[in-house]
Every structure is written in C-alpha cells, then in structure tokens.
Amino acid sequence: MASAKTIHNFDGLKDYDVIMLTGGEPMLFPDRTIKMADIIHKKAPNAKIFLYTALHKSDGDLSRVLQHVDGVQFSLHAEANDKDIEEFHKFQEVAKKHVGSKSFRLYIDSAMPKELQQKVRVNRSVWKRFEVKPWSSEEELLAKQPKGLPSGEDLFVLQRSPNG
C-alpha cells in the first residue's frame, strides 16, 4: 500500500506536474500557503499548483492566494452550516473574477442536509467541475484502491522544522 512520505523541504517535487496543497486547512494560514506555493514554483516551475480548501477566510486573503496557485478544489462537507454556505457564496464571488485564468472545482457532500443543499447557489460558469456525491471515508477509498493511492499519485507530508 502506498503510504505518506515525510519530507523536510520541497526539493523532491521537481518531477511532478500537478501538486495539491491540502491541510489541515490551508486558508487558515494564507501567508504560509503563499510561501509554500512560491517555493514549489521555484523547485517545480512547470507544475500546476492547486489548493484544496473548505474555507473562505476573507476576499483579500483569497485574492492573494489565487495569485500563487493555478486553481482551487472547494468542498462543502456534510457538517456545513449556514455560515459555511454564506462563506462559500463569498468565495464564489471572488472566484468569478478569476474564471479563465484559474481552474475551480466544487464538491458538495450529498450527506449535507437537503435544506442546506437548497441554500447553496452555484454559479456554474465559475466551476470547471461540479459534483454532488457521497464523501468516501479512508476505509471506503482503500476498499476501492486496496494498494492505496491511485497509480502515479504520491502523498507527501511536510515536516516543519522546530524553527517554523
């Protein structure tokens, strides 16, 4: 089974053509996310960098982060609430200004209560891809892919130094 590889810097990423920054939650720390994206661009200049997030912190933070990535995968989880949906709508308004230069993909967990799903207003012109489907647990994914990650994919965990 493919397992996560711990790395201490981004040197080993030069051979990858697509890199997804995920979490924790990258939008909780937009400055750190920008710094990582910039380092990756230097180490792997031809790689496309995508952000996986479920959070819209502020229009300014999102606009700054979008300058450093090629696209965003945004997820609305089953546990989303009215505030999350409101923040999603704000995210979508900012994303609308970047359609054509960035790729946006939306995933909504079908386990989200229907009354909340009905509050989600999706502007389909923003999203390159839009799916409503069940969230798969790690166990369910491994049942589909018993050897771990799909062929050609790797998972890296960045081990921060004690100095940050």
Order of alpha helices (4+ residues) and beta strands (2+ residues): beta-beta-alpha-beta-alpha-beta-alpha-beta-alpha-beta-alpha-beta
